[in-house]
Amino acid sequence: MTSSNSSGERAPDPRPARTRAAIFTAARELSADDGEVTVNALAKRAGVSRAAFYSHFTGLDDLLGAMLQEMFDAAWERGRTNGAAGHTIEQDVRTATR
């Protein structure tokens, strides 16, 4: 049985987003103390296969780029929200550094 919304379209599959989030979390948790950061180590820590990793990223550099893009996007959105609320950039910087 397939799930659908009122327009007859299928709901998006949540598994890719969960896999990507698990890989991001594993990458943030791995440290130099864990040894060399490799695709194998990330996949194992994330609980996914190497194939699943490579279905989302071309390699470690691509993963790092995606993580940086997510961080920049979140910071940009916070800045837009704070700006709309009347905060100055100086206030945002002070809050972020606390």
All heavy atoms as an XYZ file, in Angstrom:
736
protein
N       0.834     -1.171      0.000
C       0.000      0.000      0.000
C       0.882      1.238      0.000
O       1.810      1.340      0.762
C      -0.887     -0.029      1.241
C      -1.751      1.182      1.365
S      -2.899      0.958      2.732
C      -4.309      1.667      1.979
N       0.600      2.177     -0.867
C       1.378      3.405     -0.932
C       0.627      4.519     -0.253
O      -0.594      4.580     -0.280
C       1.656      3.804     -2.403
O       0.414      4.032     -3.054
C       2.444      2.741     -3.124
N       1.388      5.400      0.374
C       0.740      6.546      0.990
C       0.701      7.674     -0.019
O       1.581      7.821     -0.857
C       1.494      6.971      2.248
O       2.820      7.261      1.943
N      -0.358      8.460      0.045
C      -0.472      9.585     -0.878
C      -1.183     10.721     -0.185
O      -1.854     10.543      0.821
C      -1.233      9.167     -2.142
O      -2.540      8.743     -1.822
N      -1.020     11.896     -0.761
C      -1.731     13.035     -0.212
C      -2.985     13.275     -1.031
O      -3.312     12.507     -1.920
C      -0.817     14.266     -0.145
C      -0.305     14.675     -1.511
O      -0.954     14.443     -2.516
N       0.871     15.287     -1.553
N      -3.695     14.349     -0.782
C      -4.977     14.583     -1.433
C      -4.858     14.790     -2.938
O      -5.819     14.589     -3.657
C      -5.677     15.779     -0.790
O      -4.890     16.936     -0.927
N      -3.688     15.159     -3.438
C      -3.527     15.357     -4.875
C      -3.104     14.082     -5.580
O      -2.887     14.079     -6.778
C      -2.513     16.472     -5.153
O      -1.229     16.068     -4.720
N      -2.993     12.986     -4.846
C      -2.631     11.713     -5.453
C      -1.135     11.492     -5.564
O      -0.705     10.464     -6.076
N      -0.327     12.437     -5.106
C       1.129     12.283     -5.165
C       1.611     11.509     -3.954
O       1.023     11.579     -2.891
C       1.806     13.661     -5.191
C       1.467     14.474     -6.407
C       2.064     15.870     -6.333
O       2.950     16.099     -5.488
O       1.638     16.712     -7.104
N       2.702     10.779     -4.141
C       3.296     10.041     -3.032
C       4.004     10.988     -2.088
O       4.610     11.969     -2.507
C       4.323      9.042     -3.552
C       3.722      7.904     -4.319
C       4.801      6.997     -4.754
N       4.849      5.919     -3.773
C       5.548      4.834     -3.932
N       6.295      4.683     -4.996
N       5.524      3.896     -3.027
N       3.942     10.663     -0.829
C       4.702     11.430      0.166
C       6.183     11.148     -0.044
O       6.553     10.036     -0.443
C       4.277     11.020      1.574
N       7.047     12.126      0.198
C       8.483     11.884      0.027
C       8.967     10.793      0.984
O       8.488     10.685      2.108
C       9.134     13.218      0.361
C       8.045     14.186      0.617
C       6.745     13.473      0.624
N       9.901     10.009      0.512
C      10.494      8.948      1.327
C      11.422      9.585      2.353
O      12.360     10.292      1.991
C      11.273      7.998      0.416
C      11.844      6.792      1.141
O      11.786      6.749      2.390
O      12.344      5.886      0.461
N      11.196      9.363      3.651
C      12.030     10.012      4.673
C      13.391      9.342      4.861
O      14.271      9.903      5.510
C      11.190      9.867      5.946
C      10.399      8.624      5.723
C      10.106      8.594      4.242
N      13.590      8.156      4.288
C      14.840      7.426      4.531
C      16.086      8.153      4.050
O      17.083      8.180      4.772
C      14.750      6.020      3.939
C      13.744      5.154      4.681
C      13.571      3.822      4.023
N      12.999      4.041      2.690
C      12.748      3.085      1.831
N      13.013      1.835      2.120
N      12.214      3.354      0.654
N      16.099      8.752      2.856
C      17.324      9.466      2.450
C      17.712     10.593      3.402
O      18.891     10.771      3.706
C      16.984     10.004      1.055
C      15.939      9.069      0.544
C      15.131      8.690      1.764
N      16.737     11.330      3.890
C      17.039     12.419      4.833
C      17.584     11.855      6.136
O      18.516     12.424      6.724
C      15.794     13.260      5.091
N      17.038     10.731      6.599
C      17.541     10.119      7.832
C      18.963      9.609      7.637
O      19.807      9.755      8.526
C      16.628      8.967      8.269
C      15.363      9.425      8.943
C      14.676      8.289      9.681
N      14.447      7.107      8.887
C      13.282      6.739      8.367
N      12.210      7.473      8.559
N      13.185      5.636      7.665
N      19.238      9.005      6.484
C      20.583      8.500      6.203
C      21.579      9.646      6.161
O      22.650      9.585      6.769
C      20.603      7.725      4.868
O      19.723      6.605      4.980
C      22.003      7.256      4.518
N      21.229     10.710      5.465
C      22.107     11.883      5.364
C      22.359     12.469      6.750
O      23.491     12.804      7.092
C      21.452     12.900      4.436
C      22.301     14.065      4.062
C      21.539     14.916      3.043
N      22.257     16.091      2.699
C      23.100     16.216      1.691
N      23.329     15.191      0.897
N      23.710     17.351      1.460
N      21.316     12.590      7.562
C      21.465     13.121      8.916
C      22.356     12.223      9.763
O      23.183     12.714     10.537
C      20.093     13.278      9.574
N      22.218     10.914      9.617
C      23.057      9.984     10.379
C      24.521     10.122      9.980
O      25.416     10.068     10.825
C      22.579      8.541     10.168
N      24.779     10.326      8.700
C      26.158     10.502      8.220
C      26.721     11.818      8.758
O      27.864     11.872      9.220
C      26.218     10.435      6.683
C      25.872      9.011      6.206
C      27.596     10.858      6.168
C      25.627      8.897      4.713
N      25.937     12.894      8.729
C      26.379     14.179      9.276
C      26.709     14.035     10.756
O      27.733     14.535     11.222
C      25.306     15.245      9.093
C      25.277     15.908      7.742
C      25.910     15.362      6.640
C      24.592     17.092      7.569
C      25.873     15.976      5.399
C      24.542     17.728      6.339
C      25.187     17.158      5.252
N      25.843     13.374     11.499
C      26.075     13.185     12.930
C      27.347     12.393     13.169
O      28.172     12.755     14.014
C      24.873     12.473     13.587
O      23.723     13.315     13.422
C      25.110     12.208     15.065
N      27.540     11.325     12.424
C      28.746     10.505     12.568
C      29.986     11.333     12.266
O      31.001     11.229     12.968
C      28.674      9.290     11.649
N      29.927     12.162     11.238
C      31.076     12.993     10.878
C      31.396     13.996     11.983
O      32.569     14.244     12.278
C      30.805     13.723      9.566
N      30.371     14.557     12.615
C      30.606     15.498     13.712
C      31.168     14.790     14.936
O      31.949     15.370     15.689
C      29.313     16.227     14.074
C      28.921     17.298     13.075
C      27.779     18.151     13.581
N      26.556     17.405     13.784
C      25.601     17.245     12.875
N      25.741     17.786     11.677
N      24.519     16.552     13.149
N      30.776     13.546     15.145
C      31.205     12.816     16.341
C      32.606     12.220     16.208
O      33.293     12.054     17.215
C      30.217     11.687     16.644
C      28.880     12.193     17.135
C      27.863     11.073     17.296
O      28.125      9.927     16.869
O      26.784     11.363     17.846
N      33.001     11.869     14.994
C      34.329     11.294     14.823
C      35.385     12.344     15.124
O      35.239     13.505     14.792
C      34.525     10.777     13.401
C      33.920      9.412     13.095
C      34.107      9.078     11.621
C      34.526      8.327     13.942
N      36.456     11.912     15.750
C      37.536     12.833     16.067
C      38.869     12.155     15.788
O      38.930     10.962     15.473
C      37.468     13.261     17.530
O      37.794     12.165     18.363
N      39.907     12.921     15.926
C      41.248     12.377     15.706
C      41.532     11.225     16.665
O      42.299     10.319     16.345
C      42.287     13.468     15.866
N      40.905     11.253     17.835
C      41.099     10.164     18.794
C      40.560      8.836     18.282
O      40.966      7.775     18.741
C      40.416     10.494     20.126
C      41.066     11.677     20.821
O      42.253     11.960     20.540
O      40.386     12.309     21.645
N      39.618      8.904     17.338
C      39.036      7.691     16.774
C      39.913      7.088     15.677
O      39.596      6.041     15.141
C      37.650      7.990     16.184
C      36.665      8.418     17.250
O      36.612      7.754     18.300
O      35.962      9.423     17.043
N      40.987      7.762     15.340
C      41.835      7.305     14.248
C      41.508      8.071     12.985
O      40.864      9.112     13.010
N      41.934      7.547     11.870
C      41.725      8.209     10.584
C      40.238      8.252     10.231
O      39.527      7.257     10.384
C      42.490      7.454      9.496
C      42.474      8.141      8.163
C      43.303      7.410      7.125
O      43.935      6.399      7.452
O      43.296      7.857      5.976
N      39.768      9.394      9.774
C      38.382      9.516      9.334
C      38.307      8.975      7.912
O      38.925      9.510      6.998
C      37.898     10.980      9.392
C      36.491     11.100      8.838
C      37.969     11.501     10.816
N      37.567      7.902      7.765
C      37.413      7.255      6.462
C      35.933      7.049      6.174
O      35.093      7.140      7.080
C      38.109      5.879      6.440
O      37.444      5.022      7.388
C      39.587      5.987      6.760
N      35.629      6.744      4.929
C      34.247      6.418      4.567
C      33.792      5.203      5.366
O      32.670      5.173      5.879
C      34.106      6.191      3.049
C      32.731      5.635      2.703
C      34.367      7.489      2.295
N      34.657      4.207      5.499
C      34.291      3.016      6.271
C      33.942      3.379      7.713
O      32.944      2.905      8.260
C      35.420      1.990      6.273
C      35.519      1.229      4.980
O      34.552      1.137      4.227
N      36.688      0.693      4.698
N      34.778      4.207      8.349
C      34.536      4.600      9.740
C      33.243      5.399      9.863
O      32.459      5.176     10.798
C      35.723      5.403     10.272
N      33.012      6.318      8.941
C      31.784      7.109      8.969
C      30.551      6.235      8.772
O      29.563      6.374      9.495
C      31.814      8.189      7.886
C      32.665      9.401      8.184
C      32.821     10.250      6.932
C      32.054     10.210      9.296
N      30.613      5.354      7.789
C      29.473      4.483      7.513
C      29.161      3.596      8.710
O      28.000      3.457      9.108
C      29.742      3.641      6.267
N      30.213      3.037      9.302
C      30.009      2.172     10.469
C      29.374      2.961     11.607
O      28.406      2.525     12.230
C      31.340      1.567     10.904
C      31.222      0.623     12.078
C      32.562      0.002     12.416
C      32.423     -0.937     13.604
N      33.703     -1.551     13.947
N      29.911      4.133     11.889
C      29.389      4.965     12.984
C      27.955      5.402     12.717
O      27.141      5.492     13.631
C      30.284      6.184     13.149
C      29.890      7.088     14.261
C      30.966      7.070     15.226
N      30.736      7.787     16.438
C      31.727      8.076     17.235
N      32.951      7.746     16.918
N      31.493      8.687     18.361
N      27.638      5.671     11.452
C      26.287      6.118     11.081
C      25.307      4.956     10.990
O      24.092      5.177     10.940
C      26.338      6.860      9.753
N      25.825      3.738     10.943
C      24.949      2.579     10.814
C      24.395      2.408      9.412
O      23.278      1.934      9.230
N      25.209      2.818      8.428
C      24.799      2.691      7.028
C      25.892      1.964      6.258
O      27.016      1.813      6.734
C      24.513      4.068      6.383
C      23.432      4.823      7.144
C      25.773      4.913      6.281
N      25.573      1.545      5.057
C      26.566      0.877      4.218
C      27.411      1.911      3.470
O      27.037      3.082      3.371
C      25.860     -0.026      3.200
O      25.127      0.769      2.274
N      28.540      1.444      2.952
C      29.364      2.323      2.098
C      28.556      2.774      0.890
O      28.643      3.923      0.464
C      30.624      1.594      1.628
C      31.707      1.479      2.677
C      32.888      0.623      2.194
N      33.356      0.946      0.853
C      34.305      1.841      0.567
N      34.908      2.490      1.538
N      34.667      2.064     -0.671
N      27.765      1.869      0.352
C      26.935      2.206     -0.818
C      25.966      3.333     -0.475
O      25.742      4.234     -1.292
C      26.188      0.981     -1.311
N      25.395      3.278      0.725
C      24.481      4.345      1.150
C      25.231      5.667      1.253
O      24.729      6.719      0.837
C      23.825      3.999      2.480
N      26.450      5.620      1.813
C      27.262      6.842      1.887
C      27.464      7.402      0.481
O      27.221      8.588      0.235
C      28.618      6.560      2.536
C      29.520      7.761      2.543
C      29.501      8.650      3.602
C      30.371      8.021      1.466
C      30.321      9.780      3.595
C      31.183      9.143      1.454
C      31.160     10.021      2.522
N      27.899      6.541     -0.455
C      28.201      7.004     -1.803
C      26.953      7.352     -2.611
O      27.054      8.032     -3.633
C      29.067      5.987     -2.541
C      30.509      6.045     -2.090
C      31.093      4.982     -1.408
C      31.280      7.176     -2.321
C      32.416      5.038     -0.991
C      32.599      7.245     -1.901
C      33.158      6.171     -1.238
O      34.462      6.234     -0.830
N      25.780      6.950     -2.155
C      24.562      7.382     -2.849
C      24.238      8.839     -2.501
O      23.468      9.487     -3.202
C      23.380      6.467     -2.516
O      22.931      6.681     -1.197
N      24.841      9.339     -1.422
C      24.620     10.724     -1.003
C      25.807     11.638     -1.304
O      25.613     12.836     -1.538
C      24.324     10.780      0.498
C      23.009     10.172      0.852
N      21.834     10.878      0.837
C      22.682      8.908      1.198
C      20.835     10.090      1.167
N      21.322      8.887      1.399
N      27.015     11.101     -1.251
C      28.221     11.909     -1.397
C      29.223     11.202     -2.299
O      29.315      9.980     -2.285
C      28.867     12.161     -0.022
C      27.902     12.733      0.978
C      27.328     11.934      1.957
C      27.546     14.069      0.919
C      26.420     12.448      2.866
C      26.632     14.600      1.828
C      26.068     13.786      2.792
N      30.008     11.990     -3.030
C      31.023     11.394     -3.897
C      32.273     11.008     -3.119
O      33.095     10.249     -3.607
C      31.412     12.353     -5.040
O      31.919     13.569     -4.475
C      30.225     12.651     -5.936
N      32.413     11.534     -1.919
C      33.571     11.227     -1.085
C      33.587     12.132      0.127
O      32.628     12.874      0.396
N      34.682     12.093      0.865
C      34.792     12.876      2.089
C      34.776     14.377      1.823
O      34.195     15.145      2.598
C      36.055     12.476      2.859
C      36.065     11.040      3.389
C      37.415     10.721      4.025
C      34.935     10.809      4.372
N      35.418     14.824      0.737
C      35.407     16.259      0.402
C      33.988     16.741      0.113
O      33.598     17.835      0.531
C      36.308     16.546     -0.794
C      37.784     16.406     -0.480
O      38.147     16.416      0.711
O      38.579     16.269     -1.429
N      33.219     15.934     -0.592
C      31.833     16.283     -0.898
C      31.006     16.354      0.385
O      30.195     17.259      0.565
C      31.241     15.245     -1.864
C      29.874     15.625     -2.375
O      29.589     16.831     -2.542
O      29.077     14.700     -2.642
N      31.229     15.421      1.302
C      30.547     15.442      2.596
C      30.887     16.726      3.351
O      29.995     17.413      3.868
C      30.932     14.220      3.436
C      30.499     14.246      4.904
C      28.986     14.314      5.044
C      31.071     13.037      5.637
N      32.154     17.066      3.418
C      32.564     18.288      4.116
C      31.914     19.509      3.484
O      31.406     20.393      4.183
C      34.084     18.430      4.102
C      34.637     19.686      4.768
C      34.230     19.761      6.234
C      36.138     19.734      4.633
N      31.890     19.567      2.168
C      31.245     20.685      1.477
C      29.764     20.777      1.810
O      29.237     21.869      2.046
N      29.086     19.639      1.860
C      27.655     19.620      2.190
C      27.428     20.075      3.626
O      26.464     20.802      3.912
C      27.086     18.225      1.967
N      28.306     19.656      4.535
C      28.169     20.059      5.929
C      28.399     21.567      6.079
O      27.669     22.246      6.804
C      29.132     19.267      6.808
C      28.750     17.801      6.907
S      29.905     16.839      7.884
C      29.465     17.404      9.537
N      29.400     22.084      5.387
C      29.659     23.530      5.437
C      28.492     24.303      4.840
O      28.070     25.328      5.393
C      30.960     23.870      4.706
C      32.235     23.446      5.418
C      33.435     23.634      4.499
C      32.415     24.225      6.707
N      27.945     23.814      3.731
C      26.802     24.485      3.109
C      25.613     24.521      4.066
O      24.933     25.545      4.192
C      26.401     23.785      1.814
C      25.311     24.510      1.055
C      25.751     25.877      0.578
O      26.753     26.009     -0.106
N      25.012     26.919      0.947
N      25.369     23.416      4.761
C      24.273     23.375      5.734
C      24.505     24.391      6.858
O      23.576     25.081      7.279
C      24.140     21.966      6.304
C      22.964     21.809      7.237
C      22.823     20.400      7.746
O      23.471     20.075      8.764
O      22.069     19.623      7.133
N      25.740     24.489      7.331
C      26.056     25.447      8.393
C      25.847     26.883      7.910
O      25.267     27.713      8.620
C      27.493     25.253      8.883
C      27.680     23.998      9.694
S      29.395     23.574     10.153
C      30.307     25.065     10.043
N      26.331     27.187      6.699
C      26.173     28.537      6.157
C      24.703     28.866      5.923
O      24.257     29.981      6.197
C      26.971     28.719      4.868
C      28.455     28.766      5.071
C      29.293     28.016      4.272
C      29.021     29.553      6.061
C      30.673     28.054      4.460
C      30.403     29.599      6.251
C      31.222     28.844      5.439
N      23.944     27.901      5.408
C      22.514     28.122      5.181
C      21.792     28.416      6.493
O      20.947     29.312      6.563
C      21.873     26.912      4.494
C      22.314     26.748      3.050
O      22.917     27.674      2.472
O      22.045     25.654      2.484
N      22.119     27.659      7.546
C      21.489     27.872      8.851
C      21.861     29.247      9.404
O      21.002     29.964      9.945
C      21.901     26.767      9.823
N      23.126     29.636      9.267
C      23.561     30.949      9.746
C      22.873     32.063      8.960
O      22.450     33.070      9.535
C      25.080     31.077      9.637
N      22.747     31.886      7.658
C      22.084     32.886      6.815
C      20.622     33.046      7.241
O      20.121     34.161      7.386
C      22.175     32.467      5.354
C      21.557     33.445      4.418
C      20.312     33.384      3.866
C      22.142     34.654      3.930
N      20.089     34.463      3.062
C      21.200     35.262      3.076
C      23.365     35.262      4.128
C      21.442     36.461      2.438
C      23.615     36.457      3.474
C      22.663     37.046      2.642
N      19.947     31.921      7.479
C      18.540     31.973      7.870
C      18.376     32.628      9.250
O      17.460     33.412      9.457
C      17.924     30.578      7.863
C      16.428     30.572      8.067
C      15.661     31.447      7.084
O      16.029     31.504      5.890
O      14.684     32.098      7.517
N      19.286     32.296     10.175
C      19.251     32.955     11.487
C      19.430     34.463     11.330
O      18.752     35.258     11.991
C      20.331     32.403     12.415
C      19.933     31.170     13.179
C      20.912     30.830     14.288
N      22.309     30.847     13.899
C      22.961     29.819     13.344
N      22.355     28.689     13.118
N      24.232     29.932     13.029
N      20.344     34.866     10.465
C      20.573     36.288     10.224
C      19.342     36.970      9.651
O      18.981     38.079     10.073
N      18.675     36.303      8.712
C      17.449     36.873      8.126
C      16.360     37.001      9.184
O      15.693     38.024      9.277
C      16.949     36.001      6.981
C      17.795     36.083      5.737
C      17.223     35.192      4.688
N      15.781     35.438      4.624
C      15.047     35.275      3.551
N      15.584     34.846      2.460
N      13.758     35.519      3.567
N      16.193     35.953      9.982
C      15.170     35.967     11.029
C      15.471     37.044     12.061
O      14.579     37.807     12.451
C      15.081     34.584     11.715
O      14.762     33.613     10.729
C      14.045     34.566     12.808
N      16.721     37.105     12.498
C      17.105     38.104     13.494
C      16.999     39.519     12.934
O      16.597     40.441     13.641
C      18.508     37.833     14.022
C      18.563     36.589     14.883
O      17.545     36.083     15.333
N      19.759     36.074     15.096
N      17.366     39.695     11.671
C      17.245     41.005     11.035
C      15.793     41.444     10.952
O      15.465     42.606     11.206
N      14.913     40.508     10.613
C      13.483     40.824     10.541
C      12.926     41.179     11.922
O      11.959     41.934     12.028
C      12.715     39.643      9.955
N      13.564     40.649     12.970
C      13.132     40.948     14.333
C      13.771     42.229     14.865
O      13.543     42.605     16.016
C      13.476     39.778     15.260
N      14.590     42.887     14.040
C      15.195     44.153     14.436
C      16.545     44.037     15.108
O      17.069     45.022     15.598
N      17.118     42.846     15.142
C      18.446     42.683     15.754
C      19.513     43.217     14.810
O      19.414     43.073     13.604
C      18.751     41.209     16.026
C      17.799     40.572     16.980
N      17.838     39.240     17.261
C      16.782     41.057     17.724
C      16.899     38.935     18.120
N      16.235     40.032     18.418
N      20.564     43.756     15.382
C      21.696     44.190     14.565
C      22.688     43.042     14.444
O      22.669     42.093     15.233
C      22.413     45.392     15.210
O      23.007     44.961     16.445
C      21.453     46.549     15.465
N      23.572     43.147     13.488
C      24.606     42.118     13.307
C      25.494     42.052     14.542
O      25.934     40.978     14.946
C      25.430     42.340     12.021
C      26.346     41.142     11.728
C      26.250     43.600     12.104
C      25.617     39.918     11.293
N      25.746     43.212     15.166
C      26.557     43.239     16.375
C      25.910     42.425     17.497
O      26.582     41.693     18.210
C      26.814     44.679     16.842
C      27.706     45.476     15.923
C      26.957     46.070     14.724
O      25.711     46.015     14.669
O      27.640     46.583     13.817
N      24.591     42.539     17.647
C      23.881     41.758     18.659
C      23.998     40.255     18.364
O      24.196     39.459     19.279
C      22.402     42.154     18.716
C      22.140     43.525     19.291
C      20.691     43.942     19.093
O      20.131     43.801     18.020
N      20.114     44.471     20.158
N      23.865     39.910     17.095
C      23.955     38.498     16.709
C      25.347     37.929     17.000
O      25.473     36.807     17.480
C      23.622     38.321     15.227
C      22.161     38.578     14.940
O      21.347     38.551     15.899
O      21.830     38.788     13.764
N      26.377     38.716     16.709
C      27.741     38.248     16.952
C      27.990     38.076     18.446
O      28.552     37.076     18.881
C      28.780     39.212     16.321
C      30.189     38.864     16.763
C      28.662     39.173     14.804
N      27.536     39.035     19.231
C      27.711     38.914     20.690
C      26.988     37.689     21.218
O      27.522     36.955     22.051
C      27.190     40.171     21.383
C      28.125     41.337     21.273
C      27.672     42.495     22.157
N      28.445     43.669     21.814
C      27.953     44.740     21.194
N      26.682     44.804     20.883
N      28.730     45.759     20.915
N      25.773     37.462     20.760
C      25.002     36.298     21.207
C      25.684     34.995     20.785
O      25.783     34.062     21.574
C      23.565     36.339     20.611
O      22.934     37.519     21.071
C      22.764     35.134     21.040
N      26.198     34.957     19.580
C      26.830     33.732     19.064
C      28.124     33.410     19.790
O      28.484     32.242     19.916
C      27.084     33.882     17.574
N      28.828     34.434     20.273
C      30.124     34.181     20.912
C      30.009     33.891     22.391
O      31.002     33.586     23.039
C      31.079     35.366     20.699
O      30.471     36.564     21.194
C      31.426     35.518     19.232
N      28.812     33.987     22.943
C      28.627     33.688     24.368
C      28.556     32.227     24.609
O      28.197     31.391     23.942
C      27.352     34.331     24.892
C      27.544     35.798     25.046
C      26.348     36.427     25.724
N      26.484     37.858     25.547
C      25.477     38.678     25.399
N      24.251     38.253     25.447
N      25.694     39.959     25.238
